[in-house]
Amino acid sequence: MNRTFGKLFALLVISAVFAVACGNSPSAAKKTIIGDILYTNDAYQTAQQKQMQAYADSLGIQIVFENQLGVGTNAPNLMDDLLAKGVQGIIFQPADAAVSVPLVKEAQAKKIPVLGWAIPFGTGITAPYVGLDERAQTVGAGTRAAQWVKSNFPGKPVDVLIVTILGASICQDIRMGGFKEGVLGVAPDAKINRRRRRVAREGGDGGRRRAPA
């Protein structure tokens, strides 16, 4: 799914979910307020936020953005802030899947629907999810990479380093998993080296960290 379309589709879906949950529609007298917890603040996420804002405006929906800055342990404070602001639903792209679980449960306990976007939540919760099907692109990238090595270093073994992010299953399952598949399709005897980057996590209650009172 195209990333821009996917995020806008997520907003459309979640606005419909909220309309049902709240018993009204975005055009009703009480304006619908949706929270969006972004993954980080890079150029892609910044552009995504601008597109989401424009689309929300076109639907008459108020949207409140929070940003994890790529650190999963920032999410608890952000979730608390959104709930305190009275949002009627939340779009959440977790920087750490495990940290997200108690946060989704907290919102659901308050009857606030949560929709996962791009990165799946951890196990133990049930929530709607809009993913990115990037496997075809990553398989193609792996194929081209292996072909380039064979073309530029004939007779040399293909040696690949694959880096994934712990806490973001999409990295291993779809992105780098597809890349590995593409490499092995060209060079079945390629050496695959794996490295996993751990997302920072603190605290003993599912990674929950709060700001000082």
VENTA-V890675 format. One record per residue. N is the residue number from 1. RES is the residue in one letter. PHI is phi in whole degrees, 0 to 359 (* if undefined). PSI is psi in whole degrees, -180 to 180 (NA if undefined). NEAR is the number of other ideal C-beta (glycine too) atoms within 12 Angstrom. Layout:
n/res/phi/psi/near
N/RES/PHI/PSI/NEAR
N/RES/PHI/PSI/NEAR
//
This chain:
n/res/phi/psi/near
1/M/*/134/20
2/N/303/135/15
3/R/299/-45/25
4/T/297/-49/21
5/F/299/-39/17
6/G/299/-44/27
7/K/290/-39/37
8/L/292/-37/30
9/F/297/-40/26
10/A/300/-43/38
11/L/297/-43/38
12/L/297/-45/25
13/V/297/-47/26
14/I/290/-31/43
15/S/294/-36/38
16/A/292/-42/24
17/V/300/-44/28
18/F/294/-36/38
19/A/299/-41/25
20/V/291/-45/19
21/A/297/-35/26
22/C/266/-7/27
23/G/76/19/12
24/N/213/-167/18
25/S/233/166/21
26/P/302/-20/31
27/S/269/0/13
28/A/291/170/16
29/A/301/-41/10
30/K/275/118/18
31/K/292/135/24
32/T/287/134/34
33/I/241/123/27
34/I/243/138/46
35/G/262/149/41
36/D/223/114/43
37/I/264/106/49
38/L/280/157/39
39/Y/287/-51/43
40/T/205/-168/28
41/N/239/30/20
42/D/285/179/15
43/A/299/-40/10
44/Y/296/-47/19
45/Q/293/-35/28
46/T/296/-44/17
47/A/296/-39/17
48/Q/299/-43/35
49/Q/298/-43/30
50/K/298/-42/20
51/Q/294/-41/27
52/M/296/-41/38
53/Q/298/-46/24
54/A/297/-41/18
55/Y/290/-40/28
56/A/298/-42/33
57/D/300/-40/17
58/S/293/-24/16
59/L/266/-4/26
60/G/74/27/21
61/I/254/136/36
62/Q/273/132/25
63/I/235/133/41
64/V/247/122/31
65/F/261/141/32
66/E/232/160/35
67/N/221/127/28
68/Q/281/-14/37
69/L/56/33/21
70/G/77/7/25
71/V/243/115/29
72/G/301/-33/43
73/T/286/-5/33
74/N/282/-20/36
75/A/298/-40/52
76/P/303/-45/37
77/N/296/-37/28
78/L/292/-42/40
79/M/298/-45/43
80/D/301/-40/25
81/D/295/-43/23
82/L/296/-43/34
83/L/295/-37/29
84/A/293/-27/17
85/K/276/-2/21
86/G/77/31/20
87/V/295/153/37
88/Q/260/-1/37
89/G/182/162/43
90/I/222/134/49
91/I/261/131/51
92/F/223/121/51
93/Q/248/92/45
94/P/291/137/49
95/A/280/-19/43
96/D/217/116/41
97/A/299/-41/38
98/A/293/-41/32
99/V/296/-31/40
100/S/291/-25/47
101/V/301/-56/33
102/P/295/-26/30
103/L/289/-42/47
104/V/296/-42/39
105/K/298/-39/22
106/E/298/-46/28
107/A/294/-44/36
108/Q/297/-34/27
109/A/296/-25/15
110/K/266/12/22
111/K/66/28/19
112/I/258/112/33
113/P/292/144/33
114/V/235/133/45
115/L/244/124/40
116/G/282/144/38
117/W/227/122/38
118/A/73/-43/39
119/I/241/121/40
120/P/297/150/32
121/F/288/168/40
122/G/287/178/32
123/T/283/156/13
124/G/105/3/16
125/I/225/158/27
126/T/239/119/15
127/A/205/149/31
128/P/297/151/28
129/Y/213/133/29
130/V/247/115/31
131/G/257/175/26
132/L/247/119/34
133/D/269/87/20
134/E/257/7/25
135/R/299/-42/23
136/A/300/-41/18
137/Q/292/-39/21
138/T/285/-35/29
139/V/298/-44/26
140/G/299/-39/20
141/A/295/-42/27
142/G/295/-40/32
143/T/298/-48/26
144/R/294/-37/19
145/A/296/-46/31
146/A/294/-39/33
147/Q/297/-39/21
148/W/296/-44/20
149/V/298/-46/23
150/K/297/-37/20
151/S/286/-39/15
152/N/268/-20/12
153/F/228/63/14
154/P/302/136/11
155/G/85/-12/9
156/K/270/146/16
157/P/291/150/17
158/V/274/118/31
159/D/240/117/17
160/V/241/136/28
161/L/253/122/18
162/I/247/123/30
163/V/248/124/20
164/T/239/166/28
165/I/250/119/29
166/L/297/137/23
167/G/96/-7/34
168/A/231/89/37
169/S/298/-26/29
170/I/300/-30/32
171/C/295/-48/32
172/Q/282/-42/26
173/D/282/-42/24
174/I/252/-50/27
175/R/286/-69/31
176/M/284/-25/34
177/G/297/-42/25
178/G/293/-39/30
179/F/299/-46/36
180/K/300/-43/36
181/E/301/-43/30
182/G/296/-42/32
183/V/298/-49/36
184/L/292/-23/23
185/G/293/-28/21
186/V/263/-38/26
187/A/229/83/27
188/P/302/-24/15
189/D/263/15/15
190/A/298/146/28
191/K/272/123/19
192/I/253/117/26
193/N/254/133/16
194/R/246/140/18
195/R/226/139/16
196/R/239/125/18
197/R/267/123/19
198/R/276/134/19
199/V/283/135/33
200/A/301/136/22
201/R/213/136/27
202/E/228/163/20
203/G/91/160/20
204/G/254/5/10
205/D/242/61/17
206/G/77/23/28
207/G/85/14/33
208/R/284/128/28
209/R/226/130/26
210/R/244/153/18
211/A/287/153/12
212/P/301/147/5
213/A/292/NA/3
//
